[in-house]
Amino acid sequence: MSKENAAIADRAKRARRIVKNPALYKVCMGCDSIVASKVNICPNCHAYRFECDENAVVSQARVLSSREQNSVVAEDLL
């Protein structure tokens, strides 16, 4: 499996976990990342506004699982 395919498979696996229990997550309104519901500040863009609606979380998980990552995350900055 190529590195790109492995990354998409990993995103799909995480999306399935989110879709099964969307109440544990929320969508950052600054960068559209999905973060844990206990987070107060997005670790990626440092925004503090979130969409907590479970339907929005599920919808965003499906969008993110179907494409490559194109946002910068904390690990990229190390």
N, C-alpha and C positions, 0 to 999 in steps of 0.2 A: 504494500500500500504506500502510495506517495505521501510526502509530508503534507501536501495540500488536502488530500483525501482524508488523512488521519485527523487533521484539524477540523474539517467539516464533520466528520463522524463524532469527534469529541463534543462539538457544539450541539449536535443533534442529541447526544446522550444527556447533556446538561439541560437542554430544552425539555426533554421528556420528564426529567426530574421536576422541573419548574411547573410544567403543565399538570402533573399529578397533584401538586400542592401549591397553587398560586398564592395562597394566603401568606406564605412565608417570604414572599418577594414583592418588589415594587419596581416601577420603571422610572429612571431618572429623566426629568424633563429637560435637563441640560444637554445630555449626550445620548439618550435613548438606551443606555445600558440597563440591564436588570441587576438589581442588588438585593441583598437580604433586607427584610422588612425592618430589622432592628437598626439599620444604618441611618445616621442623621445627615451625613455629608457624603456625597458620591466619591468613592476612592479614585475615580477616573478623571472627573472634571471639576470636582469640589462644589458642585451645585447642591442646593439644599431643598429643592422642590421636586416632589415625586408624585406619580400617579399610582394610587394604591388599588384601584379597581381590579378585581381578579380577571375580568374579561380582557382588560387592557394588557395585563401581565401575560396572559395566555397568547393573545394576538402577537405581542412583541416577541415572545419566545419563539413562536412559529416563524416570524420574519427573520430573526437572527439565526435560527438554525438552518435556514436554507441558503445562506450565503457566507462568504469568507468574512473574517473579522477585518474591519477597516478602521477601527478606532485605536487610539493609543491608550494603553493601559499601564498601570504602575510598573509591571515587570519590564516593559519596554524602555523605561527610563533608568534602569539599573546599569 
